[in-house]
Amino acid sequence: MPAVMRAAYIEATGPAESVIAGELPMPAFGPTDALVAVETVAVNQVDTYVRSGRWPTLLPFPFAVGRDLVGTVVEGDAAGRFEPGDRVWSNSLGIDGRQGPTAEYTVVPVDRLYRLPVRCDPADAVASLHPAATAFLGLNRRARLRSGETLLVGGGAGSVGRCVIQFAAAAGVRVIATSAADDRETCRQLGADVALDYHDPGLADNVMAAAPDGVDLYWDTSGHVALVAVASLVRPGGRILVTAGKDAQPPTPLWPLYTRDLSVIGFVISRATAAELADAADAVNTHLADRGFGIAVADVLPLEQTAQAHKRVESGQRGRIVIRVAERT
C-alpha cells in the first residue's frame, strides 16, 4: 500500500476555496472497519454546511470532505463481513468524527457499509444514496406514512422529491406532487397520481380539488415550506415534515397549526442511527437493483475540482455533481 494518497481536504472550516487537492497519509483502520478504494463521491448540500462550519460537528483535521461513496474493499474487517474486491457504498461518513471519503482510500465502519448491487453505474448510484435514504427514512421512520394515506410532496422533480414519489407510490400511498410545469409528466412517470404546477396561482385550490379532506402528510423537499400557507391543505390531525430550509422565515402564527391538531416534524438524516441507515440501505439497494431512481447527474468532475463542485452546489446547481476519484480496474 502507498504511504500517501490523493485527497480533497480542509485544514479548518471555511469557504469552498479552503478545499485543498493534495496528499494525505494513508488512513489507519481497526478490526471493525474496512479500507475502501474510492471510485465516486457525491457532493451534497450538507457537505457544504459541514465544510463551512454551518453544521457544527466533530471533524478530524485535516478533514477529507464529503459523505457518500461508491468503491471497492481493499482490506476487510476482522469478522469477515466484507472481503477484498467487494463493491460497496456508504452514505454517512464525514460527520461525528468520521473522515469524509473524497480521497483515494477511506475507512468505513462495517455497520455503515453496504454492498453495491451488480451492474450499478458508480456515478448514478452515488448520486442516489443521500436523497434516496433521506426519502425512505423521512417517510417510514419520521412521518410513518401508511398505505392508503395521501401525500403532498413539494419539489417532486428534485433529487429527494423523485425518491419520495417512488417510495411512497410503491408503498400504496396516493401521491400529489408539485413541480415546475415542464416536470409534471416526469412526476407522473415516477408514480405520482396527481402532478401540479407549483407556479399556478390556483395551486391551493387544485390541491384541495385532488384531496377535498386535506392530505395526510405534506413534505416540501425544496425548503420553501410556509407553515401557515400549507396548514389548510393538511387534514386535521395530519403531519407536516420539515427537512430543508436554511433561509430565515417570517414569524409563524400557531393558531392554524394547533386549531387543526397538526404535527410539525423535523427530520435530518445526519441524526439517523446506524440501524436506521441499514434499514434504508436495504430499500435503496432493492430499488437500485431494479431500475434505479433516475436522479439527474449534472456533471462528473475529477477530485482536483472538488472546490469548484462545492461552489456550484452552493450556487444552486440543478442536478447532482459527482466526483470521480478513480476508475474501477
N, C-alpha and C positions, 0 to 999 in steps of 0.2 A: 504494500500500500504506500502511496506517496506520503510525504511528511506534511505537505500543504495542499490546499485546494482553492479553486476559484470560487468567489462568493460575492454577493451584493449585500453590504452590511452598513450599519451605522455605529458610530462610537459614542453618540449621545442623541437623544430625541431632537428633532428639528425638521426643517422643510425638506422637500423632495431632493433638493441639491445636496443634502447631507449624506445621501446614499452613495457609498463608495463601491466601485467594482475593482476588486483586488484579490489578495490571497489571505487566507486564514489557515491556522493549523488544523490538521485533521481532528475531528471530534472524538473524544473518548466515550465509551458506552459500557453499560453494565449488563448483568445476566438477564434482566427483563426488558432489554432494548434490542432493536435490530438496527444495523447500519445499512442505509439505503443509498444507492446511487440514483441521484435525482435526474429525471428526464424533463418534466414540465412542472411549472408552478403557476398558479393563478394569482392575479393581482386584484384583491378585493378592496372595497371602500374601507372596510375596517382595518386593513393593513396600513392605510394612510393615517388612520386615527392612532394606531399603536406607534408608528414611526414618528409622528408629530408630537406625541405625548398627550394627545386629546383623550385617549383611552388609557388611564393610568394602570399599569400592570408591571410586574416584576420582569425586567429584561436583563439578561446576562450579556454585558458588553465585552468585546464587540459583538453586536447582535445581527445575525443574518435575518433579513426582513422576510415577511410572507407568512403564510399559514397552510395553504393547500398544496399537495404534491402528488405526482404520479412518478413511480420509479421502480427499481429492481433491488431486491435484497442482496447485499454483498456478504454480510455476516448475520446469521440468525441468532435468536435468543437461546439461552441455555436449555429451556424446556422443549425446544424443537417445534414451536408453533409455526415459525417461519424459517425457511431454508434458503440458501443462496440460489438465485435465479427466479424466485417468486416475484411476479409482477404485483405491485401493491399500491395503495394510496392512503393518505391521511389528510384530515382537514381540521386539525386542532393543535398545530404547532404554533410557535411564535407568540405565546401568551403564557402568563403564570409561570415564568421561569424557564419555559421550553424554548430552545433556539428555533428560529424560523428556517425554512427549507430552501431559500434561494442560494444554493451552493451546490457544488458537485456531489457532495455527500452530506447526509444529515442523519441524526439519531432519532428514532421514533420509539417511544414506549409501546410494547406489543399490544397493550389494551387499547391503543389508539391507532392501530394499523390494521388495514383490511385488504383482502385480495382483490385484484382488479379482474373483472370478467374478461374472458378471452375475446380477442378481436376488437377491443375498445381502442379507439384512437386516443393517444395520451393527451392531446391538446383539447379535444372535445370533452373528454372525461374530466380533466382537471377543472375546466370551466364550469362544469355542472355541480361539483361537490358542495361548495358553500351554499348556493341557492337551493339545491335540492334537499340537503339536510335541514336547512332553515325551514323550508316549506313543510317537510314531514313533521318535524318536532313542533312547529307552531300549530299545525292543525291537530295533531294527535296527542301531544303531551301538555300543551298550554291551553289551547281553546277547546280541546276534547270534542271536536266536531263529529257528529254521528250520521250514519246513513239515514237519508230521508230529510235531513235538515237543508236549509238554503244558505248559501254563502254568497256574499257580495265581495268580490276582490277587485281592488283598485290597482291600476298598473298591470293589467293582466298580460300584456305582451313583454314586460320586463323579465329579467332572469328569474327572480323569485316568483313573480306572478305566473309565469309559464309552468313552473313546477307545482305551484299551489293548485292551479287548474287541473293538472294531470292527476295529482294525488287525490284531490277531492272528488273528481269525476269517477276515478277508479273505485272509490270507497262508497259510491252510491249517493253522493251529495249533489243537490241541484246547485249549479254554479251560474251566477250572474257576474260577468266580467265587464270592466270598463277599460277603455284604451283609446288611443288616437283612432280616428275614423278608418285610416288605412290598415289598422291592425286588427279590426274586428273579426275578419274572416280567419285570421291566424288563431285568435282566441277560440272561435267555434271549432276549428280543426283540432285544437288541443283538448277539447271536451266541454267547453262552456255551453250551457243550454241557451243563454241569452248573452249577447255581446253589444254593449252600448258605447257611444261616443262620449268620452268624458268632457269634451268641449261643448256639447249640446246644452244650451241654456235650460232645456227642459229635462235634464238628466234625472233630477229627483222624481219628477212625475213618471218618467219612464221606468225607474226602479220600482216605484210603487205599483205601476201597472203590471209589472212582472211578478211582484211579491206583495199583494194587497195587504197582508197582515204584517209585513215587515220581514226582514231577513233575520236568521238566527245568529249569524256572525258577519261582522264587517271587518275586513282586513285590507287596509290600503298599504301596499308594498312599496309605494313610491315616496312615502314620507310626507305627503301633503294633507294628511287627515286633519280635518277641523271637527272636533268632537261635537260641538253644538249643531253644526250643519248636518252631520250624519245621524244624530241621535234619533231623529224622526223616521229614519229608514230602517231602524232596528226594532224588532218586535219587543214589546215589554218583556223583561226578563232575559233579553238577548245579550250578546257579548260584542265588544269592540277589541280587536287585537292590535296593539301598537308595537311596531318593530323597527320603525325608521322615523326620521325627522329630527335632524340636528339643528335646524334653524329655530330662532326664538318664535314663540307662539303668543298670540294675544291672550289675555285672561279668559278663562273658560268658566262661564256660569254653571253651577252644579245642578240647577233646577231641572234642565232637560234630561240629565242623567239619572238623578235619584227618583224623580217622579215616574220614570219609566222602568225603574228597577234594573238598570243596565250595569253590566260589569265591564270595566276597562282593564284589560290585561296587558301588562308589559312583558315582552319576551325578547331576549337576545341570545343567540346560540353560543356566545362566548361563555355563558354560565351553565351550559349543559354539562351533565356528568358524563364520564366515560361510558357508563352503561347506557345512557340515553343516546349518545353518539353511535354506539354499537348497534342499537335498535334501528336508528336512522340508516346506518350503513347497509344493513340487510335490505331495507326497502330501496335504497338508492341503487344497490348492485342489481337487484331484480329488474329495475327499470332500465339500467344501463345495458344489461344483457339482452333485454327485449328489443328496445328501439331507441334508447337514449332520450334526452329531454329536449333536444332541438334548441339548445342555448346558442345564441349568436356570438361568435368569436370575431371581434373587430380586428385583431392583429395578433401576430405571434412574433415576439421580439427576442433577441439574444440577451443573455444575462447582463452584458455590458450596458444595456439600455433600460435597466430597471428604474433608474431615477426618472427617465422620461416617461416610463409607464405610469409611475406614481403621479406625475404631473397631469397626465391625460385623464386618469381616473378622477383626480380632484377637480378637474375642469368640467366634469360631467360627461365623459366619454360614453357614447351609446354602444352597447355591446361589450363583451368581455375581452380583457387583454391577458395573454398568456406569455410567460417567459419560458423559452425552450433552452434548458440548461445543457442538455446533451441529447444526441440521437441514440436510440436503442441500437445495440450491436448484437 
